[in-house]
Amino acid sequence: MITDAPNLNILWAELIVEELIRNGVDHFVISPGSRSTPLTVAAARNPRAKTTVHFDERGAAFFALGVAKALGKPAALICTSGTAVANYFPALIEASMSYVPLVVLTADRPPELQNTGANQTIDQTRIYGEYVRHFVAMPCPDETILPEYVLTAIDHAVAAARRSPSGPVHINCAYREPLAPPLNSIQSDAPQPWRDSRQPYTTWVIDEDRYYVDDMAPIIDELQKLERVLLLIGQEDCRKSEFSVGNTLELGLTRPLLADVTSSARSKPIDAKRTIPVSNYDLLLFSPRFRDICSPDAVVHVGGAIVSKRLSEHLAHVKPHIYVRIAPHLERVDPCSIVTHRVCMSAVGFLAHVKDEQPVQAESWVRNIIDFSRRAEDIVAEILSGETRLTEPLVANLLCGLQPADEFTAIFAGNSMPVRYLEMYSGLLHATTHVIANRGASGIDGNVATAAGYAAASGVHVTAMVGDLAALHDLGSLALLKSNGVRVTLVLLNNDGGGIFHFLPIAEHSDVFEKYFATPHGLHFEDAARMFGLPYSRPATKDEFVAAFQRARESGGSSIIEVVTDREENLRLHRRIGEAVVNALENL
């Protein structure tokens, strides 16, 4: 409750923090700085604020991204002026492109210090450009400006972060000195009804489903005329109301169901009536025979983007007669330019309209796809069961199998090869296992911090599978793994460089490949683990890895498991599995 404040700077900061909390934004990730003192003090002293302090703004922003992914609502960031503000940018790009809401509070110098050469002063006005949904330039606190202005500005910003397409908003707060609170106080003139309640000053109500039943009729009619209709489920929106895999599978919109590894739909069916997801289509698409069979007349795509480039290219080549893309916003989500019907509503809303309008399926077509999928699963299991040395495909497969069925857990899939290996080799997951990834801009920065933020906010154990270059990018975020309540087992795949480049045409150019693309570094992470006080192990065999992972889970805290692999060996195994799948399907 705000009754008085040490000075006007602190009063406005307390209004901002309190109003954010009343809007449900109660987790604040703070990087220390002088100009942001009023905001930091306000968050630190508010008993309902949850705070995390991290010295690096880039890591802090990705941590907040993980928090928002876990909670399905905005987290708030607080930093000082200058380049601290710029260090937020990579995470805000990811948040913008993956529709994750954040509230960014940046402190700034007053107008009279702009463009004067004043220390730690840059132009922060709209610094994030179009990557934020809303920008507010808060003036320096002034007695002539009503507190209601501060409150309504915050309410508007939070609504902008939450409404579709959700994403980050930027509130730039200019402060004159004194910044630290003095001992004396001033009386708050915030509105009495607001002070007596815990509700926001302005309550926003947003209705996002723009289509109604009559609008759906032409699409449903067209789908009803076609036999081979494919349901494709992409990355789950962090807002939990956007996509519910349980609703989707119960409605059984169509079969077969291709489920991206980040969709939460790639789970083992709990009863015989549920649609069986196809989890290994990325491997199956190596087969010309499967590509011929998997040629749908129509695709219904719910959820976000998909990891598999092979599937995207295949569908672009097939050009289904109908491609329905459902997303609750007006952003273009059609990189291959094949969408024929764009439905701007939630996935659950769309499926509710069509649940009684099931298309007729070609039974042999469905059966062939399911049979091919099961055969590929058998081949992967057979080949990987014979592996004793640790490889990246094997580790990806093991990690999914080691998740408990009776406990909610998460796997953070690092960008570059880890998320692709999980896409190919995960198999069907337990319904209690959720795979998350930063697939908006798909950068390798901030992966460790995002996993830590997700673990901190969700309270679940997170297995983070990241590559060595991603870990080196985010080395300072190892400090976040020591935060209270954070349980992250960091499975660090160290192939001494960028393994993904071995899969690209540049690998054929030996004169430039190793130095300029593979970028070997010759580093290991044992000393880094020791520096941050994290338990460390480096298993060499499958059995040693399983034992190390089980110890890490049972420890109740965070730890690092470094898996040293060979880039060439990973590539050979991947190709061997692909060739085995192709040969088996040709004879099926």
C-alpha positions, 0 to 999 in steps of 0.5 A: 500500500502506498501512503507516502514516499521519500521523494517524487522519483520514488513515488512515481516508481512505486506507482509504476511497480504497484500498478504492474503488480495489480495487472499481474506483472509481479516478477521483476528482473533487475540489473544494478545501476544508478539511474534506475535506483527509484525503480529498483528500490520500488520493486525491492520494497514492494512485498508482493514483488518477486525479484531476481537480480543479475549483473548482465542485462543481456542474460537478465532479459533472456531470463525474463523471457523464460519467466514469461514463457513459463507463466504465460504473462509478462515479466518486467525488466529494470535497468539503468541508462546507456548501453544497458538498454541496448543489451536487452535488444536480442531478447526483445527481438526473440520475444517479439518474434515468438509473441512473448509479453515483456514489460521493459522499464529503462531509466533515462537521463532528463531531457536537458542532458540529452545530446550534450555529451553527458555521461552514460546518455544515449538516445533511448527513444524508440530504441527497439523500433518495431520490435516492441508493441508499444512505447511510452516516454515517461516524463521526469516526475513532476508535481503538476502531472497527476498520478492517474497519468502514471497509472493509466500509462502502465495499464495501457502498456500491459494491455498492449503487451498482452493483446495479440500479437503479444510481445514486449513493450518499452517504458522509458523513465526519465529521472532527475537527481536525487535518485536515492531516497532521502530520509524524509517523505512526501505525502502521496496524492494517488487517488484514494479509491485506488489506494484502498484497493488492489485493482488496476486504475483502468481495467482492460478487456480484450476480445481477440476471436475475430471470426464467427461461425458463419465466417468458418462455413466456407472453410469447413465446406471445402475441407469436407470435400477432401479426403487427405487432410493433415493436422500440423501443430507448431510451437505452443504459444506461451499464453496458455489459453491460445493452444490446448493439446488436450482439446485438440486431441479430444476433438480429433480434427483430423488424422494424421497429426504431425506434432512439432517437438515444441508443440506439447502435442508430441505426447503418447496417447492416454487412450485408444481414442486419441489421435496418435501424433507422428513424431519422426516426420523429419526423418521420414521425409528423407524417403522419396516413398514417404514424400509421395505418400505424405502429399495432403490435399489440405493442411490445417496448421495450428500453433506457431512455427515448426522446426523442420525445414524439410517439412516446410519445403515438402509442403511448399513443393506439394502445394496443398489445395487448401492450407489453413493457418490459424493464429490469433493475430494479423501478423503474416506467418507464411514463409513459403507463401502457400497459405490459402486461408488465414484465420485470425482467432485462437486455435481452441476457438477454431477447433471448437467451431469445427469439432462436429464437422469432421472431414472424411479420411482416406483410411489407407492413407492414414494407415500408411503414414502411421505404419511408416512412422512406427517402422522409423521409430523401430529403426531409430531404437535399434540403431541407437540401442547399439551405440555405446559411445555418446553421440548427439542423436543418442543423447537427445533420444536418451534425455526424452526417455529419462523424463519421468512420467509422473512429474511435470518437467521441461526440456529446453532445446538449444538452437542450432543442432540441439533442437533439430536432434530433439525434433528428429530423435525425441520419439513420443514424449510423456504428456507431462514433458514440455519442450520449449525453445527460442524459435522466434529469431532462433539465436544461440544467445541467451539459451542458458538464461532462458532455461533458468528463467523458465525453471525459476518461474515454473518450479519444475526441473528443466533439462537444458540441452545446448551446444558449446558455442551457445554456452560460451555465448551465455557463460555469465548466465551460469550464475542464474543457475544458482538462484534459489528454486532453480533446478536446471540440468545443463546438458552441454554438447561440446563438439568443439565448434559449430556442428551444424555447418557440417550439414551445409554445403560450405562443409565441402570447401575445406580451405575455409570450413574449419577456421571460419565456420566450424570455429574450433575453440579447444575449451572444456567447461569444468573450470567454468562450473567450478567458478560458478559453484555448480556440480559437474560431470563428463560421462564418456559412455551411455551408462555413465550419462544415464547415471550422471543425469539421474544424480543431477535430477535427484540433487534438487539443484542445478548442475552441468553434464558436459558431453564431448562428441565428435562432429564428424561422428555425429554426422555419420550416425545421422546419415546412417539412420537416415539411410536405414529409414529410406531403405526400410520404407522402400521395402515396406 
